[in-house]
Amino acid sequence: MWKVIPRFLILFANLSSSQDSARPYPIPDSYLSTTSILDHSSYVKEFDEIEWYLDNIPFIDVPDKAIQDVYYYRTSVIKRHLKFSQEGHGWLFTEFIHPVAWASKLQTIPDSAAHQILEGRWLRDPRYTKDVISLYTRAGVEAISGISYTHYIHRAIYEHAQATGDSSFLTAQLQGMIKTFNLWNVTIDPTTGLYHRTPLSDAQEYSLPGWITGGPNGGPVEDWFNPANEFTTIWLGPETYRPNFNAYMVAGARAISEVAQLAGEASLAQEWNVTASDLYSKMLSMLWNDDLQFWIDVVQGTNLQAIGRQLIGYFPYRLEVGTYENFVKGLEAGLTDSEFLTKFGPTTLEQTNQYYTALKNTTYCCVSNGRSSN
């Protein structure tokens, strides 16, 4: 359902009228509410270019200092990854501070772009997130660079507009959202109708499907790079029907349906609603494990199930996929100290699984069968 998150829930920094008039996009009056309750400068005095923060971020003051410190640290991370690319493309967010070979066009990377859109939607200058969205829906990052990492950008675009209230910009993205969604059709299995991807292309290196197919005995971390342990197979993982990836696509189809409805295209909205419902039913039939009461991976082209609770099993719930009471109870069952919970956050694989490790490999690469501090 379309809704606008009330902007008065957050205390915004002051902007002068001269700054406002120089902006390329008009800013709604509701963005410009000001407050003199907080001393904004005191929260960002240790950051470089504090004027950027004063101009852009919502300011908060909460009783828990750790939460408050993390909040302002996150705003500094967003700023460090904000780059101006070139005229015609504008602003973007990088995933890595330094360029990396596996990035897409202009060093944006799809697996992080959705998160960055959602973080950036609270910034007062709308150029930052709008340019990123347009980079995908109009400039064709994936059309040019090719599809790479899985993502939930379509849902992020919709949630962005829920916060900003800019429905005109949202509906203008409709055709671009459809085109970028359809780029992923090459990953649909014609037999099951499910999307498949290797765990590595899902930003989930060393995850459970790789261990099940490439490392039957797991083994100590020190031996992971021994050729006898089929390192590449474990690291990459097999082509897999993944619950999070398929949930991204369900949520993306639903988002397109909602945008089409807003644009007054009722038949198109119905078409995409059917697409979402059909995919969801296929997920239920193959990826929901009744014994575990949890979403699981299944290796593509087989009935080989990756038996075990992985953190990605919670992702569908985040995207409002599988939110009936019986699903929620199954997900709740994993939230114990012996399964996912630790002092520093949830682990990426339940701790009782034979392939779980609390150790790092020798390259300190991502380990999606281990502790939370990956």
Number of C-alpha atoms within 10 A of each C-alpha: 5 14 10 14 13 12 17 11 8 13 19 26 23 17 16 9 9 8 9 15 11 9 12 10 12 11 16 11 7 12 17 17 15 13 13 10 8 14 11 22 15 9 18 20 12 9 14 11 11 17 12 12 24 19 18 20 23 20 21 14 15 9 7 8 10 9 12 16 13 11 15 19 14 13 18 18 12 17 16 13 17 19 17 14 13 10 7 9 15 16 21 27 27 24 20 14 13 8 12 13 6 11 17 19 16 18 20 24 23 23 18 19 23 22 14 23 23 20 16 25 23 20 21 21 20 19 18 21 25 21 21 25 26 22 21 22 25 18 17 16 21 20 15 10 12 13 17 19 22 24 23 24 29 28 22 24 28 23 22 25 21 19 16 21 19 15 18 11 13 22 21 14 22 20 15 19 26 17 15 20 18 10 13 17 11 11 15 15 14 10 7 15 14 25 24 27 22 24 28 22 17 20 18 21 21 25 28 31 31 30 27 21 16 20 19 13 11 19 14 11 14 11 14 20 16 10 9 9 18 16 19 14 17 26 26 22 26 22 20 25 30 26 29 26 24 26 27 22 27 26 27 26 26 23 26 28 26 24 25 23 17 17 17 12 13 13 12 17 22 16 14 21 19 15 16 22 15 14 19 21 11 15 25 13 10 18 23 20 18 10 8 15 18 24 30 26 27 23 22 20 14 9 9 14 18 20 18 22 26 27 20 19 23 20 18 20 17 14 19 12 20 20 14 10 9 11 17 15 13 17 19 13 13 20 14 13 12 11 19 22 18 15 7 9 11 20 23 27 27 26 25 13 15 16 22 21 23 15 15 16 16 11 7 9 12 18 23 25 29 23 23 19 13 15
